[in-house]
């Protein structure tokens, strides 16, 4: 009995090839085309991006953590700090709620200024949670990193993305953003903020992009922007690329006024 000839595997079904170095460009393109297809299907082409630490807790969780620490006499100072920092979680949650409600009142049936985060815990969870509580669609752009599961369940299921390449994830943050709010965060937040500021400073990004730094005390301690201007490594006018505030009302008004002026026509349509 003769054996049937073994058919060759099609290239795009060859897992060894597709996961190898020679197909890297294909994988990169897939992280462009697959999200683009989903955004197009849901008619999304502008977002309000929230950035900030994955480590910040909700007030409820921070209170529980402090109660446990006090009962066990274990690192009360750290737990107290977590409770103090939880104000930023709650601010991000409420602002996302307010932006989502505002966007739903805009004329037309399009999904406008959709809340977008990195899809993880902390500030990201807070913003997705606020948008979800306002019954609005929201986006999570997660990244594969060697830690525990990074997703949060408040992200709209159809708009939950998982990236391998950091630069493709950051592309989608920047490309769709019409406004950005940056809350206290670590290396990742600083990296994302610096890249956006560089794109604006060098005019590689020519669209109008209001950036709010939320938490003046934190940002003043972390980055001395005035010193950068003093030593001549940035222009003084570059500091005006950001608006710093501790007020949710100020942040909300600043963003919505900029969007109404630069991203909407008189009838509420896209510009």
NUMIVO-702015 format. One line per 10 residues: their letters; for each residue x, y, z of N, C-alpha, C. Coordinates in Angstrom, 2 decimals. Example, Ala and Ser with C-alpha at 12.3 -4.5 7.8 and 13.67 -1.06 7.14 Angstrom:
<recs>
AS	13.19,-5.69,7.80,12.30,-4.50,7.80,13.20,-3.30,7.80 ~ 12.85,-2.25,7.08,13.67,-1.06,7.14,12.90,0.03,7.87
</recs>
This chain:
<recs>
XXXXXXXXXX	0.84,-1.19,0.00,0.00,0.00,0.00,0.88,1.25,0.00 ~ 0.66,2.10,-0.95,1.50,3.29,-1.08,1.04,4.38,-0.11 ~ 2.01,5.08,0.45,1.71,6.18,1.35,1.31,7.42,0.56 ~ 0.36,8.16,1.11,0.00,9.43,0.49,1.14,10.42,0.69 ~ 1.44,11.18,-0.36,2.52,12.16,-0.21,2.15,13.21,0.85 ~ 3.14,13.59,1.62,2.93,14.59,2.67,2.88,15.98,2.06 ~ 1.77,16.66,2.26,1.65,18.00,1.69,2.48,19.00,2.49 ~ 3.10,19.89,1.78,3.86,20.92,2.48,2.91,21.85,3.25 ~ 3.40,22.39,4.35,2.59,23.30,5.17,2.65,24.69,4.57 ~ 1.49,25.34,4.51,1.48,26.73,4.05,2.26,27.59,5.03
XXXXXXXXXX	2.92,28.58,4.49,3.83,29.39,5.30,3.13,29.99,6.52 ~ 1.91,30.53,6.31,1.25,31.21,7.43,0.70,30.23,8.46 ~ 0.73,28.91,8.15,0.34,27.88,9.11,1.55,27.18,9.71 ~ 2.73,27.59,9.33,3.96,26.99,9.83,4.33,27.68,11.14 ~ 3.98,27.04,12.27,4.18,27.68,13.57,5.65,27.94,13.87 ~ 6.51,27.03,13.44,7.94,27.22,13.69,8.45,28.47,12.98 ~ 8.02,28.65,11.73,8.43,29.84,10.98,7.80,31.11,11.57 ~ 6.49,31.04,11.85,5.79,32.23,12.31,6.28,32.72,13.67 ~ 6.82,31.83,14.47,7.33,32.24,15.79,8.83,32.50,15.77 ~ 9.46,32.35,14.61,10.90,32.56,14.49,11.28,33.98,14.13
XXXXXXXXXX	12.58,34.24,14.09,13.05,35.61,13.85,12.73,36.10,12.44 ~ 12.67,35.17,11.46,12.44,35.59,10.08,11.02,36.11,9.85 ~ 10.10,35.81,10.75,8.72,36.28,10.61,8.41,37.44,11.55 ~ 9.45,38.02,12.13,9.22,39.12,13.08,8.44,40.27,12.44 ~ 8.77,40.61,11.20,8.08,41.72,10.54,6.59,41.41,10.36 ~ 6.25,40.13,10.14,4.85,39.73,10.00,4.12,39.89,11.33 ~ 4.79,39.49,12.41,4.18,39.63,13.74,3.97,41.09,14.09 ~ 4.93,41.93,13.74,4.79,43.36,14.00,3.60,43.92,13.23 ~ 3.50,43.55,11.95,2.38,44.03,11.14,1.04,43.53,11.68 ~ 1.02,42.32,12.22,-0.23,41.80,12.76,-0.69,42.62,13.96
XXXXXXXXXX	0.26,43.19,14.71,-0.11,44.02,15.85,-0.52,45.43,15.41 ~ -0.40,45.70,14.13,-0.99,46.90,13.55,-2.35,46.58,12.93 ~ -2.39,45.58,12.05,-3.60,45.32,11.27,-4.75,44.74,12.10 ~ -4.46,43.85,13.04,-5.55,43.25,13.81,-6.25,44.28,14.70 ~ -5.52,45.11,15.48,-6.21,46.17,16.22,-6.91,47.17,15.30 ~ -6.27,47.53,14.17,-6.90,48.48,13.25,-8.23,47.95,12.75 ~ -8.30,46.65,12.49,-9.54,46.04,12.02,-10.63,46.14,13.08 ~ -10.29,45.88,14.33,-11.29,45.95,15.39,-11.73,47.38,15.66 ~ -10.78,48.32,15.66,-11.14,49.72,15.87,-12.06,50.21,14.75 ~ -11.78,49.79,13.54,-12.61,50.18,12.41,-14.02,49.60,12.56
XXXXXXXXXX	-14.10,48.35,12.96,-15.41,47.69,13.10,-16.28,48.42,14.13 ~ -15.65,48.88,15.21,-16.40,49.56,16.27,-16.42,51.08,16.06 ~ -15.91,51.52,14.93,-15.94,52.94,14.55,-15.29,53.82,15.62 ~ -14.10,53.41,16.02,-13.33,54.16,17.02,-12.08,54.72,16.36 ~ -11.94,56.03,16.38,-10.69,56.61,15.90,-10.22,57.77,16.77 ~ -10.79,57.90,17.97,-10.22,58.85,18.92,-10.46,58.36,20.34 ~ -9.49,58.63,21.21,-9.53,58.12,22.58,-9.07,59.20,23.56 ~ -9.42,58.99,24.82,-8.83,59.71,25.94,-8.01,58.68,26.71 ~ -6.71,58.87,26.75,-5.80,57.87,27.31,-5.49,58.20,28.77 ~ -5.59,57.19,29.62,-5.20,57.30,31.03,-3.94,56.47,31.24
XXXXXXXXXX	-2.92,57.11,31.82,-1.67,56.42,32.15,-1.39,56.58,33.64 ~ -0.72,55.59,34.22,-0.38,55.66,35.63,0.01,54.30,36.18 ~ 0.36,54.29,37.44,0.90,53.09,38.06,-0.09,51.94,38.12 ~ 0.43,50.73,37.88,-0.36,49.51,38.04,-0.46,49.11,39.52 ~ 0.28,49.79,40.39,0.37,49.35,41.78,-0.57,50.08,42.73 ~ -1.25,51.11,42.25,-2.14,51.86,43.14,-3.43,51.10,43.38 ~ -3.95,51.22,44.58,-5.14,50.48,45.00,-6.35,51.40,45.07 ~ -7.53,50.78,44.97,-8.76,51.51,45.25,-8.77,51.86,46.73 ~ -9.60,52.85,47.09,-9.68,53.23,48.50,-10.15,52.04,49.34 ~ -11.12,51.29,48.84,-11.64,50.13,49.58,-10.54,49.12,49.86
XXXXXXXXXX	-9.75,48.78,48.84,-8.68,47.80,49.01,-7.56,48.34,49.89 ~ -7.29,49.64,49.78,-6.23,50.25,50.59,-6.62,50.27,52.06 ~ -7.89,50.53,52.36,-8.37,50.51,53.75,-8.22,49.11,54.33 ~ -8.58,48.10,53.56,-8.45,46.71,54.02,-6.98,46.36,54.28 ~ -6.12,46.82,53.38,-4.68,46.53,53.53,-4.14,47.17,54.80 ~ -4.57,48.39,55.10,-4.11,49.07,56.31,-4.65,48.38,57.56 ~ -5.90,47.96,57.54,-6.47,47.26,58.69,-5.71,45.97,58.99 ~ -5.34,45.25,57.93,-4.57,44.01,58.11,-3.18,44.32,58.67 ~ -2.55,45.36,58.14,-1.21,45.74,58.59,-1.24,46.16,60.06 ~ -2.24,46.90,60.45,-2.34,47.33,61.85,-2.61,46.15,62.78
XXXXXXXXXX	-3.41,45.20,62.32,-3.71,44.02,63.14,-2.50,43.13,63.31 ~ -1.66,43.08,62.28,-0.49,42.19,62.30,0.80,42.92,62.59 ~ 0.72,44.24,62.82,1.91,45.07,63.04,2.93,44.85,61.92 ~ 2.44,44.90,60.68,3.31,44.60,59.54,3.31,45.76,58.55 ~ 4.41,46.49,58.47,4.63,47.55,57.49,3.45,48.51,57.40 ~ 3.12,49.10,58.53,1.99,50.04,58.59,2.26,51.27,57.74 ~ 3.51,51.70,57.71,3.86,52.90,56.93,3.55,52.69,55.44 ~ 3.91,51.53,54.91,3.66,51.23,53.51,2.15,51.17,53.23 ~ 1.41,50.57,54.13,-0.04,50.47,53.95,-0.69,51.84,54.04 ~ -0.17,52.70,54.92,-0.70,54.06,55.03,-0.44,54.84,53.76
XXXXXXXXXX	0.73,54.64,53.18,1.05,55.31,51.93,0.13,54.84,50.81 ~ -0.18,53.55,50.79,-1.08,53.01,49.78,-2.46,53.66,49.90 ~ -2.91,53.88,51.14,-4.20,54.54,51.34,-4.14,55.98,50.86 ~ -3.05,56.66,51.14,-2.88,58.04,50.67,-2.91,58.10,49.14 ~ -2.22,57.17,48.49,-2.13,57.17,47.03,-3.42,56.71,46.37 ~ -4.30,56.07,47.14,-5.57,55.59,46.56,-6.44,56.74,46.06 ~ -6.15,57.97,46.50,-6.92,59.11,46.00,-6.78,59.24,44.49 ~ -5.64,58.83,43.95,-5.44,58.92,42.51,-6.25,57.87,41.76 ~ -6.37,56.68,42.35,-7.24,55.65,41.77,-8.66,56.19,41.67 ~ -9.16,56.76,42.77,-10.54,57.24,42.78,-10.73,58.42,41.84
XXXXXXXXXX	-9.71,59.27,41.71,-9.80,60.40,40.78,-9.86,59.91,39.34 ~ -9.02,58.93,39.00,-9.04,58.39,37.64,-10.37,57.72,37.34 ~ -10.90,57.02,38.30,-12.19,56.35,38.14,-13.30,57.35,37.86 ~ -13.35,58.43,38.65,-14.41,59.42,38.50,-14.24,60.22,37.20 ~ -13.02,60.57,36.86,-12.80,61.32,35.61,-13.18,60.49,34.40 ~ -12.83,59.21,34.40,-13.21,58.34,33.29,-14.72,58.25,33.17 ~ -15.39,58.18,34.32,-16.85,58.16,34.34,-17.41,59.44,33.72 ~ -16.86,60.58,34.13,-17.36,61.87,33.64,-17.08,62.05,32.14 ~ -15.90,61.67,31.69,-15.58,61.79,30.26,-16.48,60.89,29.42 ~ -16.75,59.70,29.93,-17.60,58.77,29.19,-19.03,59.29,29.09
XXXXXXXXXX	-19.55,59.80,30.18,-20.89,60.37,30.13,-20.95,61.57,29.19 ~ -19.92,62.41,29.23,-19.86,63.58,28.34,-19.83,63.14,26.88 ~ -19.00,62.16,26.56,-18.86,61.73,25.17,-20.14,61.11,24.63 ~ -20.90,60.43,25.50,-22.15,59.80,25.06,-23.23,60.83,24.72 ~ -23.06,62.06,25.20,-24.03,63.11,24.91,-23.72,63.88,23.63 ~ -22.56,63.57,23.00,-22.20,64.25,21.77,-23.13,63.82,20.64 ~ -23.38,64.69,19.67,-24.28,64.34,18.55,-23.76,63.15,17.76 ~ -24.67,62.39,17.16,-24.31,61.27,16.30,-24.29,59.96,17.06 ~ -24.04,58.90,16.31,-24.06,57.56,16.89,-22.67,56.94,16.95 ~ -21.65,57.74,16.73,-20.29,57.23,16.74,-19.78,57.06,18.16
XXXXXXXXXX	-18.78,56.21,18.33,-18.09,56.07,19.61,-16.98,57.11,19.66 ~ -17.18,58.14,20.45,-16.25,59.26,20.50,-15.44,59.24,21.79 ~ -14.16,59.60,21.68,-13.29,59.83,22.83,-13.40,58.71,23.86 ~ -13.17,57.50,23.39,-13.31,56.30,24.22,-12.14,56.22,25.20 ~ -12.43,55.94,26.45,-11.38,55.79,27.46,-10.49,54.61,27.09 ~ -9.17,54.85,27.13,-8.19,53.83,26.75,-7.09,53.77,27.81 ~ -6.72,52.56,28.21,-5.66,52.37,29.20,-4.75,51.22,28.75 ~ -3.77,50.94,29.61,-2.90,49.81,29.37,-3.51,48.49,29.77 ~ -4.76,48.52,30.24,-5.50,47.28,30.48,-5.13,46.52,31.74 ~ -4.25,47.09,32.56,-3.82,46.38,33.76,-4.52,46.87,35.01
XXXXXXXXXX	-3.94,46.58,36.18,-4.51,47.02,37.45,-4.17,48.48,37.75 ~ -4.46,48.93,38.96,-4.08,50.28,39.38,-4.87,51.36,38.67 ~ -4.15,52.40,38.23,-4.79,53.52,37.53,-5.52,53.04,36.29 ~ -4.95,52.06,35.61,-5.59,51.53,34.41,-6.95,50.91,34.74 ~ -6.97,50.08,35.75,-8.23,49.48,36.18,-9.23,50.56,36.58 ~ -8.76,51.59,37.29,-9.64,52.66,37.75,-10.34,53.34,36.59 ~ -9.58,53.66,35.53,-10.17,54.35,34.39,-11.14,53.45,33.63 ~ -10.74,52.20,33.39,-11.66,51.26,32.73,-12.91,51.05,33.57 ~ -12.73,51.01,34.87,-13.86,50.82,35.78,-14.83,52.00,35.70 ~ -14.29,53.21,35.73,-15.15,54.39,35.64,-15.93,54.44,34.35
XXXXXXXXXX	-15.26,54.13,33.23,-15.94,54.12,31.94,-17.02,53.05,31.90 ~ -16.72,51.88,32.47,-17.69,50.79,32.51,-18.89,51.15,33.36 ~ -18.64,51.83,34.48,-19.73,52.25,35.36,-20.63,53.29,34.69 ~ -20.06,54.03,33.73,-20.86,54.97,32.94,-21.50,54.28,31.74 ~ -21.36,52.95,31.68,-21.96,52.14,30.61,-21.42,52.55,29.23 ~ -20.11,52.78,29.20,-19.46,53.12,27.94,-18.43,52.09,27.54 ~ -18.15,52.01,26.25,-17.08,51.14,25.77,-15.74,51.70,26.26 ~ -14.78,50.82,26.49,-13.45,51.28,26.88,-12.42,50.26,26.41 ~ -11.20,50.72,26.28,-10.14,49.95,25.63,-9.04,49.59,26.62 ~ -8.51,48.37,26.48,-7.35,47.95,27.26,-6.27,47.41,26.35
XXXXXXXXXX	-5.09,48.04,26.37,-3.96,47.61,25.54,-2.92,46.95,26.44 ~ -3.07,45.66,26.68,-2.16,44.98,27.60,-0.89,44.55,26.88 ~ 0.10,44.18,27.68,1.41,43.79,27.14,1.85,42.50,27.83 ~ 2.53,41.64,27.09,3.02,40.39,27.69,4.32,40.68,28.44 ~ 4.26,40.56,29.76,5.44,40.74,30.61,5.45,39.61,31.63 ~ 6.62,39.29,32.18,6.74,38.11,33.06,6.27,38.39,34.48 ~ 5.00,38.78,34.63,4.39,38.94,35.96,3.03,38.27,35.92 ~ 2.31,38.38,37.04,0.99,37.77,37.11,0.07,38.38,36.06 ~ -1.08,37.75,35.86,-2.03,38.18,34.84,-2.26,39.68,34.91 ~ -2.23,40.32,33.75,-2.18,41.78,33.68,-3.53,42.41,33.34
XXXXXXXXXX	-4.51,41.60,32.98,-5.78,42.16,32.54,-6.63,42.63,33.72 ~ -7.60,43.50,33.41,-8.65,43.79,34.40,-10.01,43.58,33.73 ~ -10.98,43.16,34.51,-12.24,42.70,33.93,-13.19,43.84,33.58 ~ -12.76,45.09,33.76,-13.61,46.22,33.39,-13.46,46.61,31.92 ~ -12.44,46.10,31.25,-12.22,46.41,29.84,-13.34,45.78,29.00 ~ -13.83,46.54,28.03,-14.82,45.98,27.10,-14.21,44.79,26.37 ~ -14.89,43.65,26.42,-14.31,42.40,25.92,-13.84,42.51,24.47 ~ -14.62,43.16,23.62,-14.27,43.27,22.20,-13.09,44.22,21.96 ~ -12.74,44.99,22.98,-11.67,45.98,22.83,-10.52,45.72,23.79 ~ -10.34,44.45,24.13,-9.20,44.03,24.94,-8.12,43.47,24.02
XXXXXXXXXX	-6.96,44.09,24.04,-5.86,43.72,23.15,-4.67,43.24,23.97 ~ -3.88,42.38,23.37,-2.70,41.86,24.06,-1.51,41.92,23.10 ~ -0.53,42.73,23.45,0.62,42.99,22.57,1.87,42.27,23.06 ~ 2.71,41.94,22.10,4.05,41.44,22.41,5.07,42.57,22.38 ~ 4.90,43.47,21.41,5.88,44.54,21.20,5.43,45.83,21.89 ~ 6.29,46.34,22.78,5.97,47.58,23.47,5.74,48.72,22.49 ~ 6.57,48.79,21.44,6.46,49.94,20.54,5.17,49.92,19.74 ~ 4.60,48.75,19.47,3.31,48.70,18.79,2.18,49.10,19.75 ~ 2.30,48.69,20.99,1.32,49.12,22.00,1.36,50.64,22.15 ~ 2.56,51.21,22.22,2.67,52.66,22.37,2.20,53.39,21.12
XXXXXXXXXX	2.35,52.76,19.96,1.82,53.35,18.73,0.32,53.57,18.85 ~ -0.40,52.55,19.34,-1.85,52.67,19.43,-2.28,53.65,20.51 ~ -1.50,53.77,21.58,-1.77,54.83,22.55,-1.72,56.20,21.85 ~ -0.63,56.44,21.14,-0.39,57.77,20.56,-1.27,58.05,19.35 ~ -1.49,57.05,18.52,-2.17,57.26,17.24,-3.63,57.67,17.42 ~ -4.32,57.05,18.36,-5.74,57.33,18.55,-6.01,58.45,19.55 ~ -5.03,58.79,20.36,-5.26,59.72,21.46,-5.60,61.12,20.97 ~ -6.64,61.69,21.58,-6.96,63.11,21.40,-6.74,63.88,22.70 ~ -6.49,63.15,23.79,-6.16,63.75,25.08,-5.53,62.66,25.95 ~ -4.64,63.08,26.85,-3.93,62.12,27.72,-3.92,62.66,29.14
XXXXXXXXXX	-4.26,61.79,30.09,-4.13,62.11,31.51,-3.10,61.18,32.11 ~ -2.09,61.77,32.76,-0.99,60.99,33.31,-1.02,61.12,34.84 ~ -1.27,60.01,35.51,-1.32,59.96,36.96,0.02,59.44,37.49 ~ 0.26,59.55,38.79,1.52,59.04,39.34,1.81,57.61,38.88 ~ 3.05,57.40,38.49,3.45,56.08,38.00,4.95,55.91,38.02 ~ 5.38,54.73,37.62,6.79,54.38,37.66,7.47,54.46,36.31 ~ 8.40,53.55,36.05,9.20,53.59,34.83,8.33,53.59,33.57 ~ 7.31,52.72,33.54,6.48,52.62,32.34,5.75,53.92,32.06 ~ 5.19,54.52,33.11,4.47,55.79,32.95,5.42,56.89,32.49 ~ 6.62,56.95,33.10,7.60,57.96,32.71,8.03,57.78,31.26
XXXXXXXXXX	8.20,56.54,30.86,8.58,56.24,29.47,7.51,56.71,28.50 ~ 6.26,56.40,28.80,5.15,56.78,27.91,4.99,58.29,27.85 ~ 5.11,58.95,29.00,5.01,60.41,29.03,6.15,61.04,28.23 ~ 7.37,60.58,28.44,8.52,61.17,27.74,8.40,61.00,26.23 ~ 7.89,59.86,25.79,7.77,59.64,24.35,6.74,60.59,23.74 ~ 5.60,60.77,24.41,4.58,61.69,23.90,5.11,63.12,23.86 ~ 5.81,63.53,24.92,6.36,64.89,24.95,7.41,65.08,23.86 ~ 8.20,64.06,23.60,9.20,64.14,22.54,8.55,64.28,21.17 ~ 7.49,63.51,20.94,6.77,63.59,19.66,6.18,64.98,19.45 ~ 5.63,65.57,20.52,5.06,66.91,20.41,6.16,67.96,20.26
XXXXXXXXXX	7.21,67.83,21.04,8.31,68.80,21.01,8.97,68.85,19.64 ~ 9.15,67.70,19.01,9.83,67.62,17.72,8.89,67.76,16.54 ~ 7.58,67.95,16.84,6.56,68.10,15.80,6.38,66.86,14.95 ~ 6.86,65.73,15.45,6.55,64.47,14.77,5.08,64.12,14.95 ~ 4.50,64.62,16.03,3.06,64.52,16.22,2.50,65.93,16.05 ~ 1.72,66.12,15.00,1.26,67.46,14.67,-0.17,67.76,15.12 ~ -0.87,66.72,15.55,-2.23,66.97,16.03,-2.18,67.67,17.38 ~ -3.27,68.30,17.73,-3.38,68.94,19.04,-3.62,67.86,20.08 ~ -2.78,67.80,21.11,-2.89,66.75,22.12,-2.71,67.34,23.51 ~ -3.80,67.67,24.19,-3.68,68.15,25.57,-3.23,67.03,26.50
XXXXXXXXXX	-2.24,67.33,27.33,-1.72,66.37,28.30,-1.88,66.95,29.69 ~ -2.55,66.21,30.57,-2.73,66.62,31.96,-1.86,65.74,32.85 ~ -1.03,66.38,33.68,-0.32,65.67,34.73,-1.13,65.84,36.01 ~ -1.68,64.75,36.50,-2.55,64.82,37.68,-1.75,64.44,38.91 ~ -1.72,65.37,39.89,-0.96,65.13,41.12,0.27,66.02,41.17 ~ 0.08,67.31,41.44,1.17,68.29,41.35,2.30,67.98,42.32 ~ 1.97,67.59,43.53,3.01,67.29,44.52,3.90,66.14,44.04 ~ 3.26,65.08,43.55,4.03,63.93,43.05,4.95,64.34,41.92 ~ 4.39,65.01,40.90,5.18,65.32,39.72,6.29,66.33,40.02 ~ 6.05,67.24,40.98,7.08,68.20,41.33,8.28,67.51,41.96
XXXXXXXXXX	8.02,66.45,42.74,9.11,65.70,43.37,9.82,64.79,42.37 ~ 9.08,64.26,41.41,9.65,63.25,40.51,10.44,63.87,39.37 ~ 9.90,64.93,38.76,10.57,65.56,37.62,10.59,67.07,37.84 ~ 11.79,67.64,37.84,11.93,69.09,37.96,12.00,69.68,36.55 ~ 10.83,69.94,35.98,10.79,70.47,34.61,11.44,71.84,34.52 ~ 11.29,72.65,35.58,11.91,73.98,35.58,13.43,73.86,35.51 ~ 14.00,72.86,36.18,15.45,72.66,36.12,15.91,72.27,34.72 ~ 15.10,71.46,34.03,15.44,71.11,32.65,15.53,72.36,31.78 ~ 14.59,73.30,31.99,14.62,74.56,31.24,15.79,75.42,31.70 ~ 16.04,75.46,33.01,17.13,76.27,33.57,18.47,75.87,32.97
XXXXXXXXXX	18.70,74.57,32.85,19.98,74.09,32.32,20.02,74.04,30.80 ~ 18.93,74.47,30.16,18.93,74.61,28.71,18.76,73.34,27.91 ~ 18.32,72.27,28.58,18.15,71.01,27.83,16.75,70.90,27.24 ~ 15.82,71.77,27.68,14.54,71.97,27.00,14.28,73.47,26.96 ~ 13.36,73.90,26.11,12.94,75.30,26.11,11.88,75.50,27.20 ~ 11.81,76.70,27.73,10.81,77.00,28.75,9.40,76.73,28.22 ~ 9.19,77.00,26.93,7.87,76.80,26.34,7.47,75.32,26.29 ~ 8.46,74.42,26.36,8.14,72.99,26.34,7.35,72.58,27.57 ~ 7.51,73.30,28.67,6.77,72.98,29.89,5.27,73.18,29.66 ~ 4.95,74.08,28.73,3.54,74.36,28.44,2.87,73.24,27.65
XXXXXXXXXX	3.63,72.21,27.28,3.03,71.04,26.63,2.17,70.25,27.60 ~ 2.29,70.57,28.91,1.54,69.84,29.96,0.77,70.82,30.82 ~ -0.36,70.36,31.32,-1.14,71.12,32.29,-1.15,70.31,33.58 ~ -0.66,70.91,34.67,-0.57,70.20,35.94,-1.68,70.66,36.88 ~ -2.31,69.70,37.55,-3.41,70.02,38.44,-3.62,68.92,39.47 ~ -4.30,69.30,40.56,-4.78,68.34,41.56,-6.30,68.27,41.56 ~ -6.91,69.04,40.68,-8.36,69.18,40.70,-9.01,68.37,39.59 ~ -9.96,67.52,39.96,-10.70,66.77,38.95,-11.52,67.69,38.07 ~ -12.09,68.73,38.66,-12.87,69.68,37.87,-11.99,70.41,36.86 ~ -10.80,70.82,37.28,-9.88,71.49,36.36,-9.47,70.56,35.23
XXXXXXXXXX	-9.15,69.32,35.57,-8.73,68.35,34.55,-9.86,68.11,33.56 ~ -11.07,67.93,34.07,-12.23,67.67,33.22,-12.49,68.86,32.29 ~ -12.49,70.06,32.84,-12.76,71.25,32.04,-11.67,71.47,31.00 ~ -10.41,71.31,31.41,-9.29,71.52,30.49,-9.39,70.58,29.29 ~ -9.64,69.30,29.55,-9.70,68.31,28.47,-10.91,68.55,27.58 ~ -12.09,68.70,28.16,-13.30,68.85,27.33,-13.27,70.13,26.50 ~ -12.75,71.21,27.07,-12.66,72.45,26.30,-11.71,72.30,25.12 ~ -10.59,71.63,25.33,-9.64,71.41,24.24,-10.24,70.50,23.17 ~ -10.95,69.47,23.57,-11.56,68.58,22.60,-12.65,69.29,21.80 ~ -13.46,70.08,22.49,-14.52,70.81,21.79,-13.94,71.83,20.80
XXXXXXXXXX	-12.79,72.38,21.13,-12.19,73.40,20.27,-11.39,72.79,19.12 ~ -10.72,71.67,19.38,-9.77,71.16,18.39,-10.16,69.82,17.76 ~ -11.12,69.11,18.31,-11.44,67.78,17.79,-12.89,67.63,17.34 ~ -13.68,68.70,17.48,-15.08,68.67,17.06,-15.39,69.90,16.22 ~ -16.27,69.73,15.22,-16.78,70.90,14.54,-18.01,71.39,15.29 ~ -18.68,72.38,14.76,-19.81,72.98,15.47,-20.95,72.00,15.69 ~ -21.03,70.95,14.86,-22.11,69.98,14.98,-21.69,68.73,15.76 ~ -20.48,68.78,16.31,-20.02,67.64,17.08,-19.38,66.54,16.26 ~ -19.16,66.80,14.98,-18.54,65.78,14.13,-17.02,65.80,14.27 ~ -16.39,64.73,13.78,-14.94,64.64,13.86,-14.27,65.68,13.00
X	-13.13,66.16,13.47,-12.28,67.02,12.65,-11.08,66.23,12.17
</recs>
